[in-house]
Amino acid sequence: MLKICKKCGEELDKSMFNKKLTNKDNLRCECKNCQKKYRQENKERFAQYSKEYRETNREYIRGKDRDRIHILTDTEKEYQKEYQKEYRKEKEHKEIAKEYNKKWNEENREERTRYMKAYRIPYKVEHIIAMKKWKESKLNEK
């Protein structure tokens, strides 16, 4: 399908436009080439804006970084383990998950078999080679 770029006026394939979910067709009005050209022409302006944003929002950014690298204490780890055990034990959850998986497998049978065929063959070969190397290394140790 084709779409006309609002900036250069060229009629291009839809794959030449980035996504923008707020537009009706979920695509931006400018093609990727026009966007790239605009960014290159205004490179200094974008750099200046980024620098100012980092300076004015330093504490906010640091807080986000701290949240990302939050290290769990032993008690937090223990709590999470217990919660996961209880969650997995619940029969309701098991039944819901079982029904969902069964339904999904039925709806996507062809896709699943195609994927499994493509995955299993290379994986089997890799697994066999790895097992042979492991056996050889064990025999050499003795």
N, C-alpha and C positions, 0 to 999 in steps of 0.2 A: 504494500500500500504506500502511496505517496503523500507527502505533505509539503506545503510551501513555507519556506523560511521567511519570517517577517522582516529580517534584517537585509539579507542579500537577494531575496526574491526568487531563489532557485527552488525547483521542485525536486525534492530528495526523498529517498526511502525513509520510512519511520525509524529505522535503526540508526539514522544519523542525528536523532534528537534525543537529548537526555530526558529523564522522567521528571514530571512535576505533577504530583497527585491532585493539586487544586484545580488544574485545568480539566476541561471536559474529556479530552482525549488522553489525559494523563501524561502529556508530553509538553516540553518547553516550546516556546514560540520561535526561538533562535536555534539554528543547527549547531552541532558541536564545533564546526570550523569557525563560525562567527563568535561563539563563546570563547574559544581559545584565542582568537585574534583580539577580542576585547580585554581578556585577562592580561595578555602580553602588552597591550597598549597602556593599561592602567596598573602595571605591576607595582610601581612605586606607591601609588595610592593605596593599594591593598596591603602592602607591607607596612605603611604608616598606620593604617587603621588597626592592623593586628597588633602592632607595637603598643598603641594607645590602649587598646582593649586589655592586653596583658597587664599593663601598668595600673589601670584603674580597677581591675578585677583580680588583682594578685591573690588576695585572701580566698576568694571564691574558688579560684583555680587550684590553689594549694589544698583546700578542703576536699575538692573532688579527687585530687591525687591521693590524699590520705585515705579516703573511702575506698579507693580502688585497691590499695595495698594493705588493707586492714588485715592484720594477722590475728587469727583466733587464739584465745587463751585455752588452756587445758580444759577448764570448766565449760567453755563454749563448744569445744570439740566434743566433749562428752555429752552435752545436751543435744547436739545435732545427731550424734550416733543413736542416742535413745529415741529421739523423735523419729528418725528414719526407721528404726526397728518397729516402733508402734504403728507407723503409717503403713508399712509393708504388711503387717499382721492383719490389718483390718480387712475383713472379708468383703465388705462393700467395695473397697478400692480394688481388690483382686478381681472381683466379678465385673466391675466397670471396665477395668483394663482388658480383661479377657474378652468381653463383648466387643469393645472397640477394636482390638486387634483382629478378631475374627471377621468383623464387618469390613475393616480396611483391606484385609487379605483377599476377601471375596471380590471387593470392588476393583482391586488393583492386581488381579491375578496375573494378567499377561505382562504387565510392567514388572512385576515382582519376579516372575520366572525369567524374563529377559535379563534383568539385573543380576539375578543369581547365577545364570549361565556365564555372563560376562565376568563376574567376580570370582566364581569358584575355580575356573580353569587356571588363570594365572596364579591365584593364591595356592592352589594345590601344588603347582610346580615349585613355587618359592618355598613352601612348607617342606616339601620332599628334599630339596637341596639343603635347607637349613638343618633338617634332621640328620642327613648324611654327614654334614660337617660336624654336628654335635657328637654323633657316634664315633667318628674318626678321632675327634679330640679326646674322647673318653678312652678309646682304645690306646691312644698314644700316651696317655697319662699312666697307664698300667705298665 
